[in-house]
C-alpha cells in the first residue's frame, strides 16, 4: 500500500474518528475530547504548518518536536510520522517520546537496510493518550 495513502487514512481517522465516535457518547460519558495536534516539518527542522509545538533538526535524519506547555495536558501522546513525497518513499520512521510521557518527541528517518539517515520533510499527527 502506498505510504501516502496510509498517512491520508490515518489523518482522516484522526480528524473524523472523534466525530464518528460521537454516537457512542450517548452510552459512555467521556471526561473530555482528545487533544490532536498535527504539523509539517521541513528537512531543516522548521515548522511549515501547525501550532502548539516547536521543531529542531538535531542531526542527519534526526528531529526533535517539543510541545508547548499545556498542549497535551496528560503528557502522554501517540505520534504517527510520514515522510512527504516526492522522494520520501522508502524512508522508514521511528518515534520516541522522551521520559515515557512528556512534551518532547524524537523522530528518526532512515532508508531500510542501510545506515543512511536522510534529512527530509515530514508530516506528523499526535493524539493525547488518556
PEFEN-V8107 format. One record per residue. N is the residue number from 1. RES is the residue in one small letter. PSI is psi in radians with two decimals (none if undefined). OMEGA is omega in degrees with one decimal (999 if undefined). BURIAL is # if it has 24 or more other C-alpha atoms within 12 Angstrom, else .. Layout:
BEGIN
n & res & psi & omega & burial
N & RES & PSI & OMEGA & BURIAL
N & RES & PSI & OMEGA & BURIAL
END
This chain:
BEGIN
n & res & psi & omega & burial
1 & x & 2.43 & 179.0 & .
2 & x & 2.27 & -176.3 & .
3 & x & -0.53 & 178.0 & #
4 & x & -0.65 & 177.5 & .
5 & x & -0.75 & 178.9 & .
6 & x & -0.76 & 178.7 & .
7 & x & -0.72 & 178.7 & #
8 & x & -0.73 & 178.1 & .
9 & x & -0.78 & 179.3 & .
10 & x & -0.70 & 179.3 & #
11 & x & -0.76 & 179.1 & #
12 & x & -0.75 & 178.9 & .
13 & x & -0.72 & -179.5 & .
14 & x & -0.64 & -179.3 & #
15 & x & -0.70 & -174.6 & .
16 & x & -0.46 & -177.4 & .
17 & x & -0.89 & 179.2 & .
18 & x & -0.55 & 178.9 & .
19 & x & -0.82 & -178.9 & .
20 & x & -0.43 & 178.7 & .
21 & x & -0.11 & -177.9 & .
22 & x & -0.57 & 179.4 & .
23 & x & -0.49 & 178.5 & .
24 & x & -0.41 & -178.1 & .
25 & x & -0.34 & 175.9 & .
26 & x & -0.51 & -175.9 & .
27 & x & -0.50 & -179.3 & .
28 & x & 2.26 & -177.9 & .
29 & x & 1.84 & 178.0 & .
30 & x & 2.62 & 179.0 & .
31 & x & -0.59 & 176.8 & .
32 & x & 2.91 & 178.0 & .
33 & x & 2.54 & 179.0 & .
34 & x & 2.57 & 176.9 & #
35 & x & 2.22 & 177.7 & #
36 & x & 2.22 & 179.2 & #
37 & x & 2.30 & 178.2 & #
38 & x & 2.66 & -180.0 & #
39 & x & 2.97 & 176.7 & #
40 & x & 2.25 & -178.9 & #
41 & x & 2.33 & 178.2 & #
42 & x & 3.03 & -174.4 & #
43 & x & -0.34 & -179.3 & #
44 & x & 0.01 & -180.0 & .
45 & x & 0.23 & 178.5 & #
46 & x & 2.49 & 178.2 & #
47 & x & 2.12 & 176.9 & #
48 & x & -0.74 & 179.3 & .
49 & x & 2.61 & 176.6 & .
50 & x & 2.77 & 178.6 & .
51 & x & 2.88 & 177.7 & .
52 & x & 0.21 & -178.5 & .
53 & x & 2.83 & 170.6 & #
54 & x & 2.82 & 179.7 & #
55 & x & 2.71 & -178.0 & #
56 & x & 2.34 & 173.1 & #
57 & x & 2.01 & -173.6 & #
58 & x & -0.09 & 179.3 & .
59 & x & 3.07 & -179.7 & .
60 & x & 2.06 & 178.3 & .
61 & x & 0.23 & -177.7 & #
62 & x & 2.29 & -178.7 & #
63 & x & 2.72 & 176.5 & #
64 & x & 2.30 & 176.6 & #
65 & x & 2.16 & 179.9 & #
66 & x & 2.09 & 176.3 & #
67 & x & 2.43 & 178.7 & #
68 & x & 2.65 & 179.4 & .
69 & x & 2.34 & 177.4 & .
70 & x & -0.18 & -179.7 & .
71 & x & -0.76 & 175.8 & #
72 & x & 1.56 & -171.8 & #
73 & x & -0.69 & -178.1 & .
74 & x & -0.35 & -177.3 & .
75 & x & -0.26 & -179.4 & #
76 & x & 2.35 & 179.7 & #
77 & x & 2.74 & 171.4 & #
78 & x & 2.44 & -177.4 & #
79 & x & 2.43 & 174.4 & #
80 & x & 2.35 & -179.1 & #
81 & x & 2.43 & 178.8 & #
82 & x & 2.14 & 175.7 & #
83 & x & 2.55 & -180.0 & #
84 & x & 2.32 & 174.6 & #
85 & x & 2.54 & 15.4 & .
86 & x & 2.83 & 177.4 & .
87 & x & 0.19 & 177.3 & .
88 & x & -0.14 & 180.0 & #
89 & x & 2.42 & 178.6 & #
90 & x & -0.16 & 177.6 & #
91 & x & 2.26 & 175.4 & #
92 & x & 2.72 & -178.5 & #
93 & x & 2.59 & 171.5 & #
94 & x & 2.49 & 179.1 & #
95 & x & 2.37 & 179.0 & #
96 & x & 2.22 & 175.8 & #
97 & x & 2.16 & -178.4 & #
98 & x & 2.43 & 176.5 & .
99 & x & 0.52 & 179.1 & .
100 & x & -1.16 & 175.3 & .
101 & x & 2.11 & -179.2 & .
102 & x & 3.10 & -174.5 & #
103 & x & -0.05 & -174.7 & #
104 & x & 2.24 & 175.6 & #
105 & x & 2.51 & 174.7 & #
106 & x & 2.30 & -179.5 & #
107 & x & 2.28 & -179.7 & #
108 & x & 2.29 & 177.0 & #
109 & x & 2.43 & -178.9 & #
110 & x & 2.59 & 170.9 & #
111 & x & 2.23 & -176.7 & .
112 & x & 2.51 & 177.8 & .
113 & x & 0.08 & 178.9 & .
114 & x & 3.06 & 174.0 & .
115 & x & 0.09 & -176.3 & .
116 & x & 2.16 & -179.0 & .
117 & x & 1.67 & -174.8 & #
118 & x & 2.56 & 167.9 & #
119 & x & 2.20 & -175.4 & #
120 & x & 2.61 & 175.5 & #
121 & x & 2.57 & 176.9 & #
122 & x & 2.77 & 172.2 & #
123 & x & 2.73 & 169.5 & #
124 & x & 2.69 & 171.4 & #
125 & x & 2.26 & 176.3 & #
126 & x & 2.30 & 178.5 & #
127 & x & 2.29 & -179.7 & #
128 & x & 2.37 & 174.8 & #
129 & x & 2.33 & -179.4 & .
130 & x & none & 999 & .
END
